Amino acid sequence: MVPLLFCFVDPMGLFAAPSPAFKLPPVDMTDPNRCNLTSSTIGQANAARDKFLDGRFCDLRGRDFSGYDLSGVLLEGATADEARFRSTQLSKAYAPGFKCRRCDFEDAVVDRVNFENADLSGSVFRNAVLSDSMFSDGTNVRDVDFTDVYIGEYGLRRLCRNPTLDGENPLTGAPTRASLGCRAER
């Protein structure tokens, strides 16, 4: 008889966030190509690279990453206002303090991303997959369009309590709370 093995998966362990015992490598500010984020033709692109896809503290404003596989990208403290991430794979990205105001994430896979204290105001996540992504109370989601996103019940409940979940997206006109499917009361 084969013994049954039980496995408990901590849902918090699914997020792309280093544990207290894990430290990210230092940012190599001398690398002139560090902020040139490139795509990969295989899934989970970071596994195929010889170094991290490191966009920490980069200026990525207005760039077009549509269709890229940026899985595992480090975006801590980066600024990407008005960038396009349409149909982009951003699985397991680490993006606390990420400034991505008025960004386009339509049809993107943005699962298990740490958006702790990020500014995503005015962005469009229409038809995106946001399962297990972390939006802290400090994440600015004012005027964001969440129409037809998949986020999961736990993520939805948490995001519906975000104090900045309000307003109307300036590009699509979608009311933020209603586009996410939150009830009117908080």
Secondary structure, DSSP 8 states (H G I E B T S, - for coil): ----------GGGGSS---TT-------TT-TTTT-----SSSSGGGG-SS--B-TT-B-TT-B-TT-B-TT-B-TT-B-TT-B-TT-B-TT-B-TT-B-TT-B-TT-B-TT-B-TT-B-TT-B-TT-B-TT-B--TTSB-TT-B-TT-B--HHHHHHHHT-TT--SB-TTT--BHHHHHT--S--
